[in-house]
Amino acid sequence: MTLLFLRMHTAHWLEVVLLVTNATTKMIGNADHLSRQSENLNYRLARFQT
């Protein structure tokens, strides 16, 4: 009984960790993408101004 509970609890915990990791990775990926886009935009603006 206790072993089954622990096994279920561990599986749930791992699922949560995976979800959080996945979400964090997506957020970091989006931030990286956004910063690259803004760098590209700044580069274009600088070229346009000269």
C-alpha beads as a LAMMPS data file, in Angstrom:
LAMMPS data file: protein, C-alpha beads

50 atoms
49 bonds

1 atom types
1 bond types

-500.0 500.0 xlo xhi
-500.0 500.0 ylo yhi
-500.0 500.0 zlo zhi

Masses

1 110.0

Atoms # bond

1 1 1 0.000 0.000 0.000
2 1 1 2.653 2.508 1.029
3 1 1 4.994 1.393 -1.775
4 1 1 2.246 1.897 -4.351
5 1 1 1.503 5.337 -2.929
6 1 1 5.183 6.275 -3.043
7 1 1 5.496 5.036 -6.599
8 1 1 2.473 7.065 -7.690
9 1 1 3.719 10.097 -5.791
10 1 1 7.159 9.844 -7.425
11 1 1 5.624 9.503 -10.875
12 1 1 3.509 12.604 -10.248
13 1 1 6.522 14.512 -8.934
14 1 1 8.575 13.578 -12.003
15 1 1 5.735 14.699 -14.242
16 1 1 5.636 18.076 -12.495
17 1 1 9.411 18.468 -12.790
18 1 1 9.246 17.646 -16.491
19 1 1 6.415 20.128 -17.038
20 1 1 8.293 22.891 -15.225
21 1 1 11.513 22.116 -17.106
22 1 1 9.655 22.137 -20.416
23 1 1 7.938 25.436 -19.620
24 1 1 11.221 27.017 -18.506
25 1 1 12.975 25.827 -21.667
26 1 1 10.198 27.315 -23.795
27 1 1 10.389 30.628 -21.931
28 1 1 14.181 30.776 -22.331
29 1 1 13.824 29.849 -26.002
30 1 1 11.250 32.601 -26.551
31 1 1 13.389 35.174 -24.735
32 1 1 16.401 34.168 -26.833
33 1 1 14.327 34.438 -29.996
34 1 1 13.036 37.869 -28.973
35 1 1 16.488 39.207 -28.157
36 1 1 17.784 37.985 -31.514
37 1 1 14.839 39.658 -33.256
38 1 1 15.500 42.969 -31.503
39 1 1 19.217 42.754 -32.363
40 1 1 18.242 42.199 -35.988
41 1 1 15.862 45.170 -35.838
42 1 1 18.509 47.414 -34.276
43 1 1 20.963 46.356 -36.973
44 1 1 18.450 47.209 -39.701
45 1 1 17.665 50.581 -38.115
46 1 1 21.358 51.418 -37.843
47 1 1 21.902 50.532 -41.503
48 1 1 18.864 52.569 -42.514
49 1 1 20.072 55.655 -40.650
50 1 1 23.571 55.775 -42.201

Bonds

1 1 1 2
2 1 2 3
3 1 3 4
4 1 4 5
5 1 5 6
6 1 6 7
7 1 7 8
8 1 8 9
9 1 9 10
10 1 10 11
11 1 11 12
12 1 12 13
13 1 13 14
14 1 14 15
15 1 15 16
16 1 16 17
17 1 17 18
18 1 18 19
19 1 19 20
20 1 20 21
21 1 21 22
22 1 22 23
23 1 23 24
24 1 24 25
25 1 25 26
26 1 26 27
27 1 27 28
28 1 28 29
29 1 29 30
30 1 30 31
31 1 31 32
32 1 32 33
33 1 33 34
34 1 34 35
35 1 35 36
36 1 36 37
37 1 37 38
38 1 38 39
39 1 39 40
40 1 40 41
41 1 41 42
42 1 42 43
43 1 43 44
44 1 44 45
45 1 45 46
46 1 46 47
47 1 47 48
48 1 48 49
49 1 49 50
